[in-house]
Amino acid sequence: MTATEFRFPMRSDGSYVFGDLVGHVDVVCVACDKCGREGSYSVRTLINKHGPNCKVADLICAITADCAKSHSLDETDHCGAHWPDLVKVFVD
Ligand SMILES: [Zn+2]
């Protein structure tokens, strides 16, 4: 088993922030298999709106706050929103 190589270091709390993405990717996609959400966002626009220190994981919660499944009490039926492209950015 080989260790996963990350292109840039994770923060000490295990998060990434949008400022980390500058120079690596211009547009990020959001997709949810459960509610069918699909969209793309400019990294520059997200940073202008939320700041460079906005955590990638926190923003997906904000973007999908209106998903009916994001507040589901059934833990097996939560919103499945994710950034399908970002694994390619973080992991070489
Ligand atoms: Zn959803």
PDB file of the backbone (N, CA, C, O) and the ligand in Angstrom, with CONECT records:
HET     ZN  A 101       1
ATOM      1  N   MET A   1       0.845  -1.193   0.000  1.00  0.00           N
ATOM      2  CA  MET A   1       0.000   0.000   0.000  1.00  0.00           C
ATOM      3  C   MET A   1       0.883   1.247   0.000  1.00  0.00           C
ATOM      4  O   MET A   1       1.785   1.373   0.829  1.00  0.00           O
ATOM      5  N   THR A   2       0.627   2.153  -0.916  1.00  0.00           N
ATOM      6  CA  THR A   2       1.435   3.377  -0.965  1.00  0.00           C
ATOM      7  C   THR A   2       0.683   4.517  -0.304  1.00  0.00           C
ATOM      8  O   THR A   2      -0.547   4.573  -0.329  1.00  0.00           O
ATOM      9  N   ALA A   3       1.440   5.415   0.281  1.00  0.00           N
ATOM     10  CA  ALA A   3       0.827   6.575   0.937  1.00  0.00           C
ATOM     11  C   ALA A   3       0.296   7.527  -0.126  1.00  0.00           C
ATOM     12  O   ALA A   3       0.889   7.677  -1.194  1.00  0.00           O
ATOM     13  N   THR A   4      -0.816   8.160   0.176  1.00  0.00           N
ATOM     14  CA  THR A   4      -1.389   9.138  -0.740  1.00  0.00           C
ATOM     15  C   THR A   4      -0.510  10.386  -0.751  1.00  0.00           C
ATOM     16  O   THR A   4      -0.142  10.917   0.298  1.00  0.00           O
ATOM     17  N   GLU A   5      -0.182  10.841  -1.957  1.00  0.00           N
ATOM     18  CA  GLU A   5       0.638  12.043  -2.079  1.00  0.00           C
ATOM     19  C   GLU A   5      -0.267  13.255  -2.269  1.00  0.00           C
ATOM     20  O   GLU A   5      -0.985  13.350  -3.264  1.00  0.00           O
ATOM     21  N   PHE A   6      -0.233  14.161  -1.333  1.00  0.00           N
ATOM     22  CA  PHE A   6      -1.001  15.385  -1.468  1.00  0.00           C
ATOM     23  C   PHE A   6      -0.123  16.465  -2.082  1.00  0.00           C
ATOM     24  O   PHE A   6       1.055  16.588  -1.748  1.00  0.00           O
ATOM     25  N   ARG A   7      -0.702  17.232  -2.968  1.00  0.00           N
ATOM     26  CA  ARG A   7       0.075  18.265  -3.649  1.00  0.00           C
ATOM     27  C   ARG A   7       0.467  19.401  -2.720  1.00  0.00           C
ATOM     28  O   ARG A   7       1.533  19.998  -2.872  1.00  0.00           O
ATOM     29  N   PHE A   8      -0.390  19.695  -1.766  1.00  0.00           N
ATOM     30  CA  PHE A   8      -0.017  20.727  -0.801  1.00  0.00           C
ATOM     31  C   PHE A   8      -0.548  20.316   0.560  1.00  0.00           C
ATOM     32  O   PHE A   8      -1.513  19.558   0.658  1.00  0.00           O
ATOM     33  N   PRO A   9       0.089  20.822   1.610  1.00  0.00           N
ATOM     34  CA  PRO A   9      -0.232  20.329   2.953  1.00  0.00           C
ATOM     35  C   PRO A   9      -1.623  20.723   3.419  1.00  0.00           C
ATOM     36  O   PRO A   9      -2.117  21.811   3.122  1.00  0.00           O
ATOM     37  N   MET A  10      -2.229  19.828   4.142  1.00  0.00           N
ATOM     38  CA  MET A  10      -3.503  20.069   4.798  1.00  0.00           C
ATOM     39  C   MET A  10      -3.253  20.986   5.993  1.00  0.00           C
ATOM     40  O   MET A  10      -2.155  20.983   6.549  1.00  0.00           O
ATOM     41  N   ARG A  11      -4.236  21.757   6.390  1.00  0.00           N
ATOM     42  CA  ARG A  11      -4.107  22.571   7.613  1.00  0.00           C
ATOM     43  C   ARG A  11      -3.976  21.642   8.824  1.00  0.00           C
ATOM     44  O   ARG A  11      -4.275  20.450   8.742  1.00  0.00           O
ATOM     45  N   SER A  12      -3.532  22.198   9.927  1.00  0.00           N
ATOM     46  CA  SER A  12      -3.336  21.364  11.121  1.00  0.00           C
ATOM     47  C   SER A  12      -4.644  20.736  11.603  1.00  0.00           C
ATOM     48  O   SER A  12      -4.627  19.708  12.278  1.00  0.00           O
ATOM     49  N   ASP A  13      -5.785  21.357  11.255  1.00  0.00           N
ATOM     50  CA  ASP A  13      -7.065  20.773  11.664  1.00  0.00           C
ATOM     51  C   ASP A  13      -7.623  19.820  10.598  1.00  0.00           C
ATOM     52  O   ASP A  13      -8.766  19.375  10.706  1.00  0.00           O
ATOM     53  N   GLY A  14      -6.828  19.509   9.580  1.00  0.00           N
ATOM     54  CA  GLY A  14      -7.251  18.538   8.575  1.00  0.00           C
ATOM     55  C   GLY A  14      -8.112  19.126   7.478  1.00  0.00           C
ATOM     56  O   GLY A  14      -8.737  18.382   6.722  1.00  0.00           O
ATOM     57  N   SER A  15      -8.160  20.436   7.372  1.00  0.00           N
ATOM     58  CA  SER A  15      -9.019  21.051   6.360  1.00  0.00           C
ATOM     59  C   SER A  15      -8.198  21.681   5.231  1.00  0.00           C
ATOM     60  O   SER A  15      -6.986  21.875   5.336  1.00  0.00           O
ATOM     61  N   TYR A  16      -8.903  21.983   4.169  1.00  0.00           N
ATOM     62  CA  TYR A  16      -8.369  22.814   3.098  1.00  0.00           C
ATOM     63  C   TYR A  16      -9.230  24.063   3.024  1.00  0.00           C
ATOM     64  O   TYR A  16     -10.412  24.039   3.369  1.00  0.00           O
ATOM     65  N   VAL A  17      -8.622  25.162   2.568  1.00  0.00           N
ATOM     66  CA  VAL A  17      -9.383  26.396   2.394  1.00  0.00           C
ATOM     67  C   VAL A  17      -9.314  26.795   0.920  1.00  0.00           C
ATOM     68  O   VAL A  17      -8.464  26.307   0.175  1.00  0.00           O
ATOM     69  N   PHE A  18     -10.210  27.683   0.512  1.00  0.00           N
ATOM     70  CA  PHE A  18     -10.254  28.052  -0.902  1.00  0.00           C
ATOM     71  C   PHE A  18      -8.991  28.744  -1.372  1.00  0.00           C
ATOM     72  O   PHE A  18      -8.633  28.649  -2.546  1.00  0.00           O
ATOM     73  N   GLY A  19      -8.314  29.436  -0.478  1.00  0.00           N
ATOM     74  CA  GLY A  19      -7.054  30.066  -0.854  1.00  0.00           C
ATOM     75  C   GLY A  19      -6.034  29.044  -1.349  1.00  0.00           C
ATOM     76  O   GLY A  19      -5.168  29.368  -2.162  1.00  0.00           O
ATOM     77  N   ASP A  20      -6.139  27.800  -0.853  1.00  0.00           N
ATOM     78  CA  ASP A  20      -5.224  26.742  -1.289  1.00  0.00           C
ATOM     79  C   ASP A  20      -5.409  26.393  -2.763  1.00  0.00           C
ATOM     80  O   ASP A  20      -4.490  25.891  -3.410  1.00  0.00           O
ATOM     81  N   LEU A  21      -6.603  26.661  -3.290  1.00  0.00           N
ATOM     82  CA  LEU A  21      -6.921  26.215  -4.649  1.00  0.00           C
ATOM     83  C   LEU A  21      -6.410  27.167  -5.722  1.00  0.00           C
ATOM     84  O   LEU A  21      -6.300  26.794  -6.890  1.00  0.00           O
ATOM     85  N   VAL A  22      -6.098  28.403  -5.321  1.00  0.00           N
ATOM     86  CA  VAL A  22      -5.677  29.401  -6.308  1.00  0.00           C
ATOM     87  C   VAL A  22      -4.418  28.910  -7.022  1.00  0.00           C
ATOM     88  O   VAL A  22      -3.449  28.491  -6.390  1.00  0.00           O
ATOM     89  N   GLY A  23      -4.457  28.970  -8.333  1.00  0.00           N
ATOM     90  CA  GLY A  23      -3.328  28.517  -9.128  1.00  0.00           C
ATOM     91  C   GLY A  23      -3.407  27.043  -9.481  1.00  0.00           C
ATOM     92  O   GLY A  23      -2.647  26.568 -10.324  1.00  0.00           O
ATOM     93  N   HIS A  24      -4.319  26.311  -8.845  1.00  0.00           N
ATOM     94  CA  HIS A  24      -4.466  24.890  -9.134  1.00  0.00           C
ATOM     95  C   HIS A  24      -5.723  24.604  -9.941  1.00  0.00           C
ATOM     96  O   HIS A  24      -5.740  23.720 -10.798  1.00  0.00           O
ATOM     97  N   VAL A  25      -6.777  25.366  -9.655  1.00  0.00           N
ATOM     98  CA  VAL A  25      -8.050  25.119 -10.337  1.00  0.00           C
ATOM     99  C   VAL A  25      -8.826  26.441 -10.376  1.00  0.00           C
ATOM    100  O   VAL A  25      -8.779  27.218  -9.423  1.00  0.00           O
ATOM    101  N   ASP A  26      -9.532  26.690 -11.469  1.00  0.00           N
ATOM    102  CA  ASP A  26     -10.298  27.933 -11.620  1.00  0.00           C
ATOM    103  C   ASP A  26     -11.765  27.746 -11.267  1.00  0.00           C
ATOM    104  O   ASP A  26     -12.410  28.652 -10.740  1.00  0.00           O
ATOM    105  N   VAL A  27     -12.288  26.553 -11.565  1.00  0.00           N
ATOM    106  CA  VAL A  27     -13.713  26.287 -11.369  1.00  0.00           C
ATOM    107  C   VAL A  27     -13.856  24.976 -10.607  1.00  0.00           C
ATOM    108  O   VAL A  27     -13.178  23.995 -10.914  1.00  0.00           O
ATOM    109  N   VAL A  28     -14.743  24.963  -9.612  1.00  0.00           N
ATOM    110  CA  VAL A  28     -15.012  23.728  -8.881  1.00  0.00           C
ATOM    111  C   VAL A  28     -16.470  23.325  -9.112  1.00  0.00           C
ATOM    112  O   VAL A  28     -17.356  24.177  -9.170  1.00  0.00           O
ATOM    113  N   CYS A  29     -16.704  22.034  -9.241  1.00  0.00           N
ATOM    114  CA  CYS A  29     -18.049  21.509  -9.452  1.00  0.00           C
ATOM    115  C   CYS A  29     -18.593  20.955  -8.142  1.00  0.00           C
ATOM    116  O   CYS A  29     -17.844  20.434  -7.315  1.00  0.00           O
ATOM    117  N   VAL A  30     -19.905  21.075  -7.964  1.00  0.00           N
ATOM    118  CA  VAL A  30     -20.604  20.470  -6.841  1.00  0.00           C
ATOM    119  C   VAL A  30     -21.609  19.490  -7.419  1.00  0.00           C
ATOM    120  O   VAL A  30     -22.308  19.809  -8.381  1.00  0.00           O
ATOM    121  N   ALA A  31     -21.687  18.308  -6.844  1.00  0.00           N
ATOM    122  CA  ALA A  31     -22.671  17.336  -7.307  1.00  0.00           C
ATOM    123  C   ALA A  31     -23.254  16.601  -6.111  1.00  0.00           C
ATOM    124  O   ALA A  31     -22.565  16.350  -5.123  1.00  0.00           O
ATOM    125  N   CYS A  32     -24.538  16.260  -6.215  1.00  0.00           N
ATOM    126  CA  CYS A  32     -25.184  15.462  -5.178  1.00  0.00           C
ATOM    127  C   CYS A  32     -25.958  14.348  -5.877  1.00  0.00           C
ATOM    128  O   CYS A  32     -26.842  14.600  -6.696  1.00  0.00           O
ATOM    129  N   ASP A  33     -25.604  13.112  -5.534  1.00  0.00           N
ATOM    130  CA  ASP A  33     -26.265  11.968  -6.158  1.00  0.00           C
ATOM    131  C   ASP A  33     -27.690  11.809  -5.653  1.00  0.00           C
ATOM    132  O   ASP A  33     -28.526  11.215  -6.334  1.00  0.00           O
ATOM    133  N   LYS A  34     -27.974  12.332  -4.475  1.00  0.00           N
ATOM    134  CA  LYS A  34     -29.292  12.114  -3.876  1.00  0.00           C
ATOM    135  C   LYS A  34     -30.326  13.127  -4.339  1.00  0.00           C
ATOM    136  O   LYS A  34     -31.470  12.760  -4.607  1.00  0.00           O
ATOM    137  N   CYS A  35     -29.941  14.406  -4.440  1.00  0.00           N
ATOM    138  CA  CYS A  35     -30.930  15.404  -4.835  1.00  0.00           C
ATOM    139  C   CYS A  35     -30.733  15.837  -6.287  1.00  0.00           C
ATOM    140  O   CYS A  35     -31.508  16.643  -6.802  1.00  0.00           O
ATOM    141  N   GLY A  36     -29.712  15.314  -6.945  1.00  0.00           N
ATOM    142  CA  GLY A  36     -29.500  15.616  -8.347  1.00  0.00           C
ATOM    143  C   GLY A  36     -28.854  16.965  -8.599  1.00  0.00           C
ATOM    144  O   GLY A  36     -28.773  17.412  -9.743  1.00  0.00           O
ATOM    145  N   ARG A  37     -28.394  17.617  -7.540  1.00  0.00           N
ATOM    146  CA  ARG A  37     -27.768  18.922  -7.696  1.00  0.00           C
ATOM    147  C   ARG A  37     -26.481  18.787  -8.507  1.00  0.00           C
ATOM    148  O   ARG A  37     -25.713  17.841  -8.331  1.00  0.00           O
ATOM    149  N   GLU A  38     -26.267  19.738  -9.384  1.00  0.00           N
ATOM    150  CA  GLU A  38     -25.041  19.758 -10.162  1.00  0.00           C
ATOM    151  C   GLU A  38     -24.761  21.196 -10.517  1.00  0.00           C
ATOM    152  O   GLU A  38     -25.638  21.880 -11.044  1.00  0.00           O
ATOM    153  N   GLY A  39     -23.581  21.667 -10.247  1.00  0.00           N
ATOM    154  CA  GLY A  39     -23.265  23.043 -10.581  1.00  0.00           C
ATOM    155  C   GLY A  39     -21.781  23.279 -10.525  1.00  0.00           C
ATOM    156  O   GLY A  39     -21.027  22.437 -10.039  1.00  0.00           O
ATOM    157  N   SER A  40     -21.361  24.418 -11.021  1.00  0.00           N
ATOM    158  CA  SER A  40     -19.951  24.758 -10.931  1.00  0.00           C
ATOM    159  C   SER A  40     -19.810  26.194 -10.463  1.00  0.00           C
ATOM    160  O   SER A  40     -20.654  27.047 -10.735  1.00  0.00           O
ATOM    161  N   TYR A  41     -18.734  26.431  -9.761  1.00  0.00           N
ATOM    162  CA  TYR A  41     -18.490  27.734  -9.142  1.00  0.00           C
ATOM    163  C   TYR A  41     -17.065  28.163  -9.449  1.00  0.00           C
ATOM    164  O   TYR A  41     -16.138  27.352  -9.430  1.00  0.00           O
ATOM    165  N   SER A  42     -16.906  29.436  -9.730  1.00  0.00           N
ATOM    166  CA  SER A  42     -15.576  30.001  -9.927  1.00  0.00           C
ATOM    167  C   SER A  42     -14.893  30.123  -8.568  1.00  0.00           C
ATOM    168  O   SER A  42     -15.470  30.660  -7.622  1.00  0.00           O
ATOM    169  N   VAL A  43     -13.659  29.622  -8.476  1.00  0.00           N
ATOM    170  CA  VAL A  43     -12.911  29.714  -7.216  1.00  0.00           C
ATOM    171  C   VAL A  43     -12.729  31.176  -6.835  1.00  0.00           C
ATOM    172  O   VAL A  43     -12.832  31.536  -5.662  1.00  0.00           O
ATOM    173  N   ARG A  44     -12.458  32.013  -7.824  1.00  0.00           N
ATOM    174  CA  ARG A  44     -12.263  33.445  -7.577  1.00  0.00           C
ATOM    175  C   ARG A  44     -13.532  34.064  -6.977  1.00  0.00           C
ATOM    176  O   ARG A  44     -13.459  34.844  -6.027  1.00  0.00           O
ATOM    177  N   THR A  45     -14.685  33.712  -7.534  1.00  0.00           N
ATOM    178  CA  THR A  45     -15.950  34.241  -7.024  1.00  0.00           C
ATOM    179  C   THR A  45     -16.206  33.749  -5.602  1.00  0.00           C
ATOM    180  O   THR A  45     -16.647  34.518  -4.748  1.00  0.00           O
ATOM    181  N   LEU A  46     -15.931  32.477  -5.347  1.00  0.00           N
ATOM    182  CA  LEU A  46     -16.145  31.938  -4.003  1.00  0.00           C
ATOM    183  C   LEU A  46     -15.251  32.646  -2.990  1.00  0.00           C
ATOM    184  O   LEU A  46     -15.676  32.936  -1.871  1.00  0.00           O
ATOM    185  N   ILE A  47     -14.005  32.923  -3.392  1.00  0.00           N
ATOM    186  CA  ILE A  47     -13.081  33.613  -2.488  1.00  0.00           C
ATOM    187  C   ILE A  47     -13.529  35.050  -2.255  1.00  0.00           C
ATOM    188  O   ILE A  47     -13.456  35.552  -1.133  1.00  0.00           O
ATOM    189  N   ASN A  48     -13.992  35.714  -3.316  1.00  0.00           N
ATOM    190  CA  ASN A  48     -14.476  37.088  -3.162  1.00  0.00           C
ATOM    191  C   ASN A  48     -15.665  37.136  -2.211  1.00  0.00           C
ATOM    192  O   ASN A  48     -15.811  38.077  -1.431  1.00  0.00           O
ATOM    193  N   LYS A  49     -16.506  36.119  -2.284  1.00  0.00           N
ATOM    194  CA  LYS A  49     -17.720  36.100  -1.482  1.00  0.00           C
ATOM    195  C   LYS A  49     -17.487  35.611  -0.047  1.00  0.00           C
ATOM    196  O   LYS A  49     -18.055  36.155   0.901  1.00  0.00           O
ATOM    197  N   HIS A  50     -16.657  34.593   0.099  1.00  0.00           N
ATOM    198  CA  HIS A  50     -16.512  33.936   1.407  1.00  0.00           C
ATOM    199  C   HIS A  50     -15.138  34.114   2.038  1.00  0.00           C
ATOM    200  O   HIS A  50     -14.954  33.797   3.214  1.00  0.00           O
ATOM    201  N   GLY A  51     -14.171  34.617   1.277  1.00  0.00           N
ATOM    202  CA  GLY A  51     -12.825  34.821   1.809  1.00  0.00           C
ATOM    203  C   GLY A  51     -11.927  33.622   1.536  1.00  0.00           C
ATOM    204  O   GLY A  51     -12.409  32.497   1.404  1.00  0.00           O
ATOM    205  N   PRO A  52     -10.600  33.866   1.452  1.00  0.00           N
ATOM    206  CA  PRO A  52      -9.662  32.789   1.134  1.00  0.00           C
ATOM    207  C   PRO A  52      -9.543  31.743   2.230  1.00  0.00           C
ATOM    208  O   PRO A  52      -9.088  30.628   1.974  1.00  0.00           O
ATOM    209  N   ASN A  53      -9.948  32.087   3.454  1.00  0.00           N
ATOM    210  CA  ASN A  53      -9.818  31.136   4.559  1.00  0.00           C
ATOM    211  C   ASN A  53     -11.082  30.334   4.807  1.00  0.00           C
ATOM    212  O   ASN A  53     -11.185  29.609   5.797  1.00  0.00           O
ATOM    213  N   CYS A  54     -12.053  30.469   3.893  1.00  0.00           N
ATOM    214  CA  CYS A  54     -13.274  29.670   4.005  1.00  0.00           C
ATOM    215  C   CYS A  54     -12.923  28.209   3.731  1.00  0.00           C
ATOM    216  O   CYS A  54     -12.316  27.886   2.711  1.00  0.00           O
ATOM    217  N   LYS A  55     -13.314  27.334   4.654  1.00  0.00           N
ATOM    218  CA  LYS A  55     -12.974  25.917   4.485  1.00  0.00           C
ATOM    219  C   LYS A  55     -13.820  25.282   3.393  1.00  0.00           C
ATOM    220  O   LYS A  55     -15.020  25.536   3.284  1.00  0.00           O
ATOM    221  N   VAL A  56     -13.172  24.456   2.594  1.00  0.00           N
ATOM    222  CA  VAL A  56     -13.838  23.767   1.488  1.00  0.00           C
ATOM    223  C   VAL A  56     -15.011  22.933   2.027  1.00  0.00           C
ATOM    224  O   VAL A  56     -16.088  22.912   1.430  1.00  0.00           O
ATOM    225  N   ALA A  57     -14.797  22.259   3.140  1.00  0.00           N
ATOM    226  CA  ALA A  57     -15.850  21.396   3.693  1.00  0.00           C
ATOM    227  C   ALA A  57     -17.024  22.223   4.241  1.00  0.00           C
ATOM    228  O   ALA A  57     -18.178  21.805   4.147  1.00  0.00           O
ATOM    229  N   ASP A  58     -16.723  23.387   4.807  1.00  0.00           N
ATOM    230  CA  ASP A  58     -17.800  24.223   5.360  1.00  0.00           C
ATOM    231  C   ASP A  58     -18.674  24.795   4.260  1.00  0.00           C
ATOM    232  O   ASP A  58     -19.891  24.901   4.411  1.00  0.00           O
ATOM    233  N   LEU A  59     -18.042  25.166   3.146  1.00  0.00           N
ATOM    234  CA  LEU A  59     -18.805  25.828   2.095  1.00  0.00           C
ATOM    235  C   LEU A  59     -19.789  24.880   1.426  1.00  0.00           C
ATOM    236  O   LEU A  59     -20.863  25.302   0.997  1.00  0.00           O
ATOM    237  N   ILE A  60     -19.438  23.618   1.336  1.00  0.00           N
ATOM    238  CA  ILE A  60     -20.385  22.705   0.687  1.00  0.00           C
ATOM    239  C   ILE A  60     -21.656  22.618   1.537  1.00  0.00           C
ATOM    240  O   ILE A  60     -22.746  22.435   0.995  1.00  0.00           O
ATOM    241  N   CYS A  61     -21.530  22.745   2.840  1.00  0.00           N
ATOM    242  CA  CYS A  61     -22.715  22.748   3.713  1.00  0.00           C
ATOM    243  C   CYS A  61     -23.556  23.995   3.439  1.00  0.00           C
ATOM    244  O   CYS A  61     -24.785  23.926   3.406  1.00  0.00           O
ATOM    245  N   ALA A  62     -22.892  25.127   3.244  1.00  0.00           N
ATOM    246  CA  ALA A  62     -23.621  26.377   2.987  1.00  0.00           C
ATOM    247  C   ALA A  62     -24.316  26.319   1.625  1.00  0.00           C
ATOM    248  O   ALA A  62     -25.464  26.741   1.486  1.00  0.00           O
ATOM    249  N   ILE A  63     -23.608  25.791   0.621  1.00  0.00           N
ATOM    250  CA  ILE A  63     -24.164  25.730  -0.731  1.00  0.00           C
ATOM    251  C   ILE A  63     -25.381  24.813  -0.778  1.00  0.00           C
ATOM    252  O   ILE A  63     -26.334  25.070  -1.514  1.00  0.00           O
ATOM    253  N   THR A  64     -25.344  23.739   0.016  1.00  0.00           N
ATOM    254  CA  THR A  64     -26.414  22.742  -0.052  1.00  0.00           C
ATOM    255  C   THR A  64     -27.408  22.882   1.093  1.00  0.00           C
ATOM    256  O   THR A  64     -28.192  21.969   1.354  1.00  0.00           O
ATOM    257  N   ALA A  65     -27.375  24.030   1.779  1.00  0.00           N
ATOM    258  CA  ALA A  65     -28.274  24.225   2.925  1.00  0.00           C
ATOM    259  C   ALA A  65     -29.742  24.081   2.530  1.00  0.00           C
ATOM    260  O   ALA A  65     -30.578  23.726   3.362  1.00  0.00           O
ATOM    261  N   ASP A  66     -30.058  24.357   1.259  1.00  0.00           N
ATOM    262  CA  ASP A  66     -31.448  24.266   0.811  1.00  0.00           C
ATOM    263  C   ASP A  66     -31.816  22.870   0.320  1.00  0.00           C
ATOM    264  O   ASP A  66     -32.957  22.641  -0.081  1.00  0.00           O
ATOM    265  N   CYS A  67     -30.873  21.940   0.344  1.00  0.00           N
ATOM    266  CA  CYS A  67     -31.197  20.559  -0.054  1.00  0.00           C
ATOM    267  C   CYS A  67     -32.082  19.940   1.026  1.00  0.00           C
ATOM    268  O   CYS A  67     -31.749  19.977   2.211  1.00  0.00           O
ATOM    269  N   ALA A  68     -33.191  19.382   0.613  1.00  0.00           N
ATOM    270  CA  ALA A  68     -34.130  18.798   1.573  1.00  0.00           C
ATOM    271  C   ALA A  68     -33.452  17.715   2.405  1.00  0.00           C
ATOM    272  O   ALA A  68     -33.826  17.477   3.553  1.00  0.00           O
ATOM    273  N   LYS A  69     -32.459  17.068   1.821  1.00  0.00           N
ATOM    274  CA  LYS A  69     -31.814  15.965   2.525  1.00  0.00           C
ATOM    275  C   LYS A  69     -30.697  16.421   3.461  1.00  0.00           C
ATOM    276  O   LYS A  69     -30.195  15.622   4.252  1.00  0.00           O
ATOM    277  N   SER A  70     -30.298  17.699   3.382  1.00  0.00           N
ATOM    278  CA  SER A  70     -29.198  18.146   4.235  1.00  0.00           C
ATOM    279  C   SER A  70     -29.607  18.193   5.702  1.00  0.00           C
ATOM    280  O   SER A  70     -28.745  18.215   6.580  1.00  0.00           O
ATOM    281  N   HIS A  71     -30.905  18.210   5.981  1.00  0.00           N
ATOM    282  CA  HIS A  71     -31.371  18.233   7.374  1.00  0.00           C
ATOM    283  C   HIS A  71     -32.117  16.949   7.717  1.00  0.00           C
ATOM    284  O   HIS A  71     -32.828  16.884   8.720  1.00  0.00           O
ATOM    285  N   SER A  72     -31.953  15.940   6.888  1.00  0.00           N
ATOM    286  CA  SER A  72     -32.653  14.683   7.121  1.00  0.00           C
ATOM    287  C   SER A  72     -32.225  14.070   8.449  1.00  0.00           C
ATOM    288  O   SER A  72     -31.040  14.061   8.782  1.00  0.00           O
ATOM    289  N   LEU A  73     -33.178  13.565   9.195  1.00  0.00           N
ATOM    290  CA  LEU A  73     -32.862  12.910  10.467  1.00  0.00           C
ATOM    291  C   LEU A  73     -32.383  11.484  10.232  1.00  0.00           C
ATOM    292  O   LEU A  73     -31.780  10.867  11.110  1.00  0.00           O
ATOM    293  N   ASP A  74     -32.654  10.975   9.054  1.00  0.00           N
ATOM    294  CA  ASP A  74     -32.204   9.633   8.692  1.00  0.00           C
ATOM    295  C   ASP A  74     -30.745   9.715   8.236  1.00  0.00           C
ATOM    296  O   ASP A  74     -30.458  10.237   7.159  1.00  0.00           O
ATOM    297  N   GLU A  75     -29.836   9.203   9.049  1.00  0.00           N
ATOM    298  CA  GLU A  75     -28.408   9.337   8.741  1.00  0.00           C
ATOM    299  C   GLU A  75     -27.999   8.624   7.455  1.00  0.00           C
ATOM    300  O   GLU A  75     -26.955   8.937   6.882  1.00  0.00           O
ATOM    301  N   THR A  76     -28.806   7.674   6.998  1.00  0.00           N
ATOM    302  CA  THR A  76     -28.463   6.972   5.766  1.00  0.00           C
ATOM    303  C   THR A  76     -29.000   7.708   4.541  1.00  0.00           C
ATOM    304  O   THR A  76     -28.751   7.299   3.407  1.00  0.00           O
ATOM    305  N   ASP A  77     -29.734   8.788   4.773  1.00  0.00           N
ATOM    306  CA  ASP A  77     -30.361   9.496   3.660  1.00  0.00           C
ATOM    307  C   ASP A  77     -29.994  10.975   3.658  1.00  0.00           C
ATOM    308  O   ASP A  77     -30.814  11.827   3.316  1.00  0.00           O
ATOM    309  N   HIS A  78     -28.746  11.273   4.045  1.00  0.00           N
ATOM    310  CA  HIS A  78     -28.301  12.663   4.043  1.00  0.00           C
ATOM    311  C   HIS A  78     -27.935  13.118   2.640  1.00  0.00           C
ATOM    312  O   HIS A  78     -27.668  12.308   1.752  1.00  0.00           O
ATOM    313  N   CYS A  79     -27.929  14.434   2.462  1.00  0.00           N
ATOM    314  CA  CYS A  79     -27.468  15.014   1.206  1.00  0.00           C
ATOM    315  C   CYS A  79     -26.064  14.479   0.904  1.00  0.00           C
ATOM    316  O   CYS A  79     -25.208  14.425   1.787  1.00  0.00           O
ATOM    317  N   GLY A  80     -25.844  14.090  -0.333  1.00  0.00           N
ATOM    318  CA  GLY A  80     -24.547  13.527  -0.702  1.00  0.00           C
ATOM    319  C   GLY A  80     -23.688  14.498  -1.486  1.00  0.00           C
ATOM    320  O   GLY A  80     -22.851  14.074  -2.282  1.00  0.00           O
ATOM    321  N   ALA A  81     -23.878  15.784  -1.278  1.00  0.00           N
ATOM    322  CA  ALA A  81     -23.133  16.776  -2.054  1.00  0.00           C
ATOM    323  C   ALA A  81     -21.632  16.654  -1.809  1.00  0.00           C
ATOM    324  O   ALA A  81     -21.186  16.457  -0.679  1.00  0.00           O
ATOM    325  N   HIS A  82     -20.875  16.774  -2.874  1.00  0.00           N
ATOM    326  CA  HIS A  82     -19.424  16.701  -2.778  1.00  0.00           C
ATOM    327  C   HIS A  82     -18.813  17.482  -3.939  1.00  0.00           C
ATOM    328  O   HIS A  82     -19.512  17.926  -4.849  1.00  0.00           O
ATOM    329  N   TRP A  83     -17.512  17.635  -3.883  1.00  0.00           N
ATOM    330  CA  TRP A  83     -16.757  18.326  -4.939  1.00  0.00           C
ATOM    331  C   TRP A  83     -16.088  17.243  -5.779  1.00  0.00           C
ATOM    332  O   TRP A  83     -14.978  16.825  -5.448  1.00  0.00           O
ATOM    333  N   PRO A  84     -16.718  16.775  -6.849  1.00  0.00           N
ATOM    334  CA  PRO A  84     -16.165  15.632  -7.581  1.00  0.00           C
ATOM    335  C   PRO A  84     -14.787  15.877  -8.194  1.00  0.00           C
ATOM    336  O   PRO A  84     -14.024  14.932  -8.394  1.00  0.00           O
ATOM    337  N   ASP A  85     -14.468  17.115  -8.490  1.00  0.00           N
ATOM    338  CA  ASP A  85     -13.183  17.419  -9.139  1.00  0.00           C
ATOM    339  C   ASP A  85     -12.024  17.549  -8.167  1.00  0.00           C
ATOM    340  O   ASP A  85     -10.865  17.373  -8.544  1.00  0.00           O
ATOM    341  N   LEU A  86     -12.335  17.856  -6.922  1.00  0.00           N
ATOM    342  CA  LEU A  86     -11.251  18.308  -6.033  1.00  0.00           C
ATOM    343  C   LEU A  86     -10.286  17.217  -5.634  1.00  0.00           C
ATOM    344  O   LEU A  86      -9.133  17.508  -5.312  1.00  0.00           O
ATOM    345  N   VAL A  87     -10.714  15.985  -5.644  1.00  0.00           N
ATOM    346  CA  VAL A  87      -9.765  14.931  -5.279  1.00  0.00           C
ATOM    347  C   VAL A  87      -8.580  14.937  -6.242  1.00  0.00           C
ATOM    348  O   VAL A  87      -7.451  14.631  -5.861  1.00  0.00           O
ATOM    349  N   LYS A  88      -8.862  15.295  -7.503  1.00  0.00           N
ATOM    350  CA  LYS A  88      -7.794  15.349  -8.511  1.00  0.00           C
ATOM    351  C   LYS A  88      -6.853  16.526  -8.251  1.00  0.00           C
ATOM    352  O   LYS A  88      -5.680  16.495  -8.623  1.00  0.00           O
ATOM    353  N   VAL A  89      -7.394  17.565  -7.604  1.00  0.00           N
ATOM    354  CA  VAL A  89      -6.574  18.737  -7.305  1.00  0.00           C
ATOM    355  C   VAL A  89      -5.682  18.459  -6.105  1.00  0.00           C
ATOM    356  O   VAL A  89      -4.504  18.817  -6.090  1.00  0.00           O
ATOM    357  N   PHE A  90      -6.270  17.809  -5.093  1.00  0.00           N
ATOM    358  CA  PHE A  90      -5.521  17.601  -3.852  1.00  0.00           C
ATOM    359  C   PHE A  90      -4.558  16.425  -3.939  1.00  0.00           C
ATOM    360  O   PHE A  90      -3.479  16.448  -3.346  1.00  0.00           O
ATOM    361  N   VAL A  91      -4.954  15.404  -4.677  1.00  0.00           N
ATOM    362  CA  VAL A  91      -4.127  14.197  -4.730  1.00  0.00           C
ATOM    363  C   VAL A  91      -3.529  14.087  -6.124  1.00  0.00           C
ATOM    364  O   VAL A  91      -4.244  14.094  -7.126  1.00  0.00           O
ATOM    365  N   ASP A  92      -2.239  13.989  -6.169  1.00  0.00           N
ATOM    366  CA  ASP A  92      -1.561  13.919  -7.453  1.00  0.00           C
ATOM    367  C   ASP A  92      -1.592  12.506  -8.005  1.00  0.00           C
ATOM    368  O   ASP A  92      -1.065  12.255  -9.088  1.00  0.00           O
TER     369      ASP A  92
HETATM  370 ZN    ZN A 101     -28.325  16.914  -1.806  1.00  0.00          ZN2+
END
